[in-house]
Amino acid sequence: MRMITLEQSRSLITATRARGREMGLNPLTVVVLDAGGHLVAMEREDGSGYGRPDIAAGKAAGALAMGVSSRKLGDMAAERPQFMAALSAAWHGKLIPAAGGVLVRDEAGVLLGAVGVSGDLSDKDEEAAFAGIAAAGLTAA
């Protein structure tokens, strides 16, 4: 199984943070998990809130666990709140169903991992994540 590398993760984080600064976002926290859900890299910008690492990780982990973006998980939560609550309980709260968690694939479509971003509005977190993924030469899914 191919996994996202530390070098790719650092590139993705740097570009995500740069896009956040361009957009004038609140300080961001960016988490990159490999395809097995293991932490590869995380950065928390100065001023990013105490809980942001857990939120960013929950967005990425939820995307990996369900095979869809955390935005889609948010849609699922609105449609089936009891199911999503059960998943969150089963995974000890490590599922955040809000935009900002994006699957990361290589050029061949192989799942490498996921990125989670937290710090501003979820839609803006997601936009920064997409920019970081693209800048790292990877594909968002």
Disulfide bonds with the S-S distance in Angstrom:
none
